[in-house]
Amino acid sequence: MERLERLALDALPERAFAFLSTGAGELTTLRDNVEGWGRVRLLPRALVDVSDPNCRTTFLGAEVDAPIGIAPMGYQKVAHAEGEVATAKAASESGVLMTVSTRTSMPIPAVAEAMKGRPWWFQVYVLKDRSITEKLVDRAVEAGCGALILTADTPLVATKPRLAETSAGEFDLHLAELEGTAAEGSGRRDYEGLEQDPALDWSAIAWLKDLSGLPVVVKGILRPDDARRCVDRGADGIFVSNHGGRQLDSAAATADALGAVVKAVDEAVEVYVDGGIRSGIDVLKGLALGARGVFVGRPVLWGLAHDGARGVEEVVHALQTEFLEAMALAGAPRPSDVTRDLVARV
Ligand SMILES: Cc1cc2nc3c(=O)[nH]c(=O)nc-3n(C[C@H](O)[C@H](O)[C@H](O)COP(=O)(O)O)c2cc1C
């Protein structure tokens, strides 16, 4: 992954790389996410038949070839001209779950088409103007999305001091869905004005379920009490995330928060995790701590910047191959064998 990050650094203008890679505040959480997985230690099982390891699983019932998903990320055209369409092609080829951001730079139907019938989920930022969110959700449902991800950690966008002079506007980006939808009724084209609703509360889960008829996964959960509340409010899944260190700086690393959330949920719904996943061993650790699957953010953008769809495939393939090896070495030939007892309490 470090090699790919260097290749992305070479492929992108400095400010574009900074825009995609940075985090909030002092980058404490951004760094800690990666280090958090490094702190977890494993207790591999001996003498298990691992002659036929297989990492296929399901995410909310949808079949995937590996417990590795593409995290929702907007603005992908900053990384590559084909943006989210290239990422979707790679996800479809690799058999992993794709997610599409509200801030996608390619139209939802084009991304859906590139998925060729494979599962994908739509990430929802509930905007101040709810009618725009309604239209976006309708478009996602119509295009065949399998679930919604409600991002719950972004009542407003955190300050990123290292981007003081940079804004998405400078990359001459068209936010395919937001600008188009806003332009229809209001005449607005300034997507900076289409902000997340800071008054959003727990009623959003039921609202989105009613609106879409789809399962809703709540993303940005770090606290066990919030996880319980998600279950009580009808969420179908929980996504342990601190937005890759791009929201509240000093928020706990996801590797540190995951175990308590899993315990609080007590198998009522599936739990996913993202933030700092950089190797197949990290994937194994995520599952061992109770996640159904892990999602990957920035490394996908490095692959995309370096070589479009092929670069993203390279990233997914590397993680999947490493994960298969890690499963075999841990004595856990199936994802369902990757259980809590593999984690050493040190
Ligand atoms: C450039 C960029 C754009 C992102 N855009 C979104 C977004 O639109 N919606 C969202 O819920 N999360 C967004 N995220 C957060 C990711 O979904 C994910 O939580 C995070 O990147 C995972 O951490 P990692 O990059 O260390 O793998 C974005 C992250 C990056 C790096």
The ligand as a MOL file (V3000), in Angstrom:
LIG
                    3D

  0  0  0     0  0            999 V3000
M  V30 BEGIN CTAB
M  V30 COUNTS 31 33 0 0 0
M  V30 BEGIN ATOM
M  V30 1 C -11.4550 11.8250 -0.0840 0
M  V30 2 C -12.4310 11.2210 0.8700 0
M  V30 3 C -13.7920 11.4570 0.6790 0
M  V30 4 C -14.7190 10.8890 1.5630 0
M  V30 5 N -16.0520 11.1130 1.3260 0
M  V30 6 C -16.9650 10.5340 2.1400 0
M  V30 7 C -18.3560 10.6910 1.8650 0
M  V30 8 O -18.7490 11.3150 0.8920 0
M  V30 9 N -19.2290 10.1050 2.7290 0
M  V30 10 C -18.8190 9.3640 3.8220 0
M  V30 11 O -19.6530 8.8470 4.5720 0
M  V30 12 N -17.5080 9.1910 4.0800 0
M  V30 13 C -16.5730 9.7440 3.2650 0
M  V30 14 N -15.2490 9.5370 3.5110 0
M  V30 15 C -14.8440 8.6460 4.6310 0
M  V30 16 C -14.7380 7.1960 4.1560 0
M  V30 17 O -15.9890 6.6370 3.8710 0
M  V30 18 C -14.1010 6.2890 5.2190 0
M  V30 19 O -14.8250 6.4110 6.4320 0
M  V30 20 C -12.6290 6.5430 5.4960 0
M  V30 21 O -11.9520 7.0340 4.3500 0
M  V30 22 C -11.9730 5.2300 5.9480 0
M  V30 23 O -10.6670 5.4350 6.3570 0
M  V30 24 P -9.3720 5.1150 5.4560 0
M  V30 25 O -9.3220 6.1590 4.3960 0
M  V30 26 O -8.2660 5.2310 6.4480 0
M  V30 27 O -9.5000 3.7130 4.9060 0
M  V30 28 C -14.2880 10.0890 2.6500 0
M  V30 29 C -12.9200 9.8480 2.8260 0
M  V30 30 C -11.9950 10.3840 1.9450 0
M  V30 31 C -10.5350 10.0740 2.1530 0
M  V30 END ATOM
M  V30 BEGIN BOND
M  V30 1 1 1 2
M  V30 2 1 2 3
M  V30 3 2 2 30
M  V30 4 2 3 4
M  V30 5 1 4 5
M  V30 6 1 4 28
M  V30 7 2 5 6
M  V30 8 1 6 7
M  V30 9 1 6 13
M  V30 10 2 7 8
M  V30 11 1 7 9
M  V30 12 1 9 10
M  V30 13 2 10 11
M  V30 14 1 10 12
M  V30 15 2 12 13
M  V30 16 1 13 14
M  V30 17 1 14 15
M  V30 18 1 14 28
M  V30 19 1 15 16
M  V30 20 1 16 17
M  V30 21 1 16 18
M  V30 22 1 18 19
M  V30 23 1 18 20
M  V30 24 1 20 21
M  V30 25 1 20 22
M  V30 26 1 22 23
M  V30 27 1 23 24
M  V30 28 2 24 25
M  V30 29 1 24 26
M  V30 30 1 24 27
M  V30 31 2 28 29
M  V30 32 1 29 30
M  V30 33 1 30 31
M  V30 END BOND
M  V30 END CTAB
M  END
